[in-house]
Amino acid sequence: MSKTPIIIPISDLRQDTSGIIKHLAASREPVFITQRGRAAAVMVSMQEYEQTQHDMEILRLLARGEKEIDAGIGYKLETVLAEADALLAE
């Protein structure tokens, strides 16, 4: 079962910005910010943001690889594995 998302109005963010940022860093869970009762933004910790960006870069590389395979462009397996190891080591 998934956790209930943390949803706070923007007025709470204004009043307790420091506390909310501390919570983000400790929990690594996103906080959904509402404005006038509607979703306005999502806040995540820096660690979570960096992990997401890293994951997206890997997905971009995989998508590019699929297009290159479809186009008949290829690389040696050793080269591909070396690049993958370098990305995963970051």
Sequence and secondary structure as in RCSB ss.txt:
>XXXX:A:sequence
MSKTPIIIPISDLRQDTSGIIKHLAASREPVFITQRGRAAAVMVSMQEYEQTQHDMEILRLLARGEKEIDAGIGY
KLETVLAEADALLAE
>XXXX:A:secstr
     EEEEHHHHHHSHHHHHHHHHHH   EEEEETTEEEEEE  HHHHHHHHHHHHHHHHHHHHHHHHHTT   
 HHHHHHHHHHHHH 
